[in-house]
Amino acid sequence: MPALHLVDPNTSPFDLGRYRIVVTSYNYVVAEHKRIAKFVEDMESYRQGKNSVVPKRPTVCLLSGVWKLPGAKPIGRYLVLDEADAIKDRHSRAYAAIKELRESCVCCLPITGSPLDGTWADVFAQ
C-alpha cells in the first residue's frame, strides 16, 4: 500500500493523489495553517497600501484548497496524524487547522504515544 510521510513543506498537493496513506504531524499541519494566515494578513496590508510589494503565496500541501474544488477526490483513504496530544484546546489554531483538514479526507486517525497531561476534557479536542 503506497504511503507518504509528509515532512517536506514544498510537496505539491497533487503528489498526494499517488498515496493511499499520508502520515504527518500536527505540527506540520499547524505550520501550513500559519503560513496561510500570514499570507492573508500580508495581502490585507498590501490591499490597504501599507505594503508596496505583493506577497508571495506560500506553498502548502494539505491545506491548499484543491480538495474543495468540485469533483476533487479526498486527500487519501487514510490520513494518520502523529502527536495527537498536541490538540488540547478546541479554540486553538491547531484545532482549527485539523478541523479544516479533516473535511478533506475519508478517514483521519490521530495517534499519540503520550498520555494526557491535563484534564479528561482535553480528549474532546482530539
Phi, psi and omega in degrees: 000121181293131182225153179230131170264104187276108177228342183274118181292351179263008178292134179283143177297335181286340177291334183293336180297343181275354187242144176269335180233130175240125179247128177209178181252161174299323180300322178296314181296318179295322178298319176297316181300319178295320179297320178293315180299319179295319179297316179298318178297315179294323178294322178295319177297320178295316180299323181278357179084009179282341181227131184268353181255129178292125181292148179277132179293131182287154173277121175227148184253300186285326184252031184287338183094351179301325185287350181265354181291148179301133178083359181287142177278158176298162181308310180191174180292320181229135171242117181255122181249114179278162178066044181301337179294350178289340181264108182235341186232125180289356180251012183270164176298322180298316179297316180298319180295316181291322178298316178297317181293321183301330179290349185254008181224161182286310184222128180245124182243103176278134179229155176201153175253002183260138175286158175293132181253359179251227180263168179297337180292341179299332182294335180294328177290330180285000000 
